[in-house]
Amino acid sequence: MPTCDLQTLSLDQLKTGQKGRVIKIESTSKEIKRRLLDMGITPGVVVEIKHIAPLGDPYDIKVRDYDLCVRKADLSFIEVHPL
């Protein structure tokens, strides 16, 4: 039986201009997970890294058809398949 060996990364590991498909959110904090889901970052959605601040935090990302500014620490909870 063939296995699916897709690479997964946390969203904060993508570089500017890269896209990834959200697999899951792995936060132990229900508040952070709820906030990310409320922002539209749900499993299956494609997220693009638009810009990273000069000091590496925060990140501007494109989700669905709008832009968000999210802290790097919060992006580390989001597991994606790079596209």
Buried (B, 14 or more C-beta within 10 A) or exposed (E): EEEEEEEEBBBBBBEEEBBBBBBEBEBEEEEBBEBBEEBBBBEEEBBBBBBBEEEEEBBBBBBEEEEBEBEBEBBBBBBBBBE
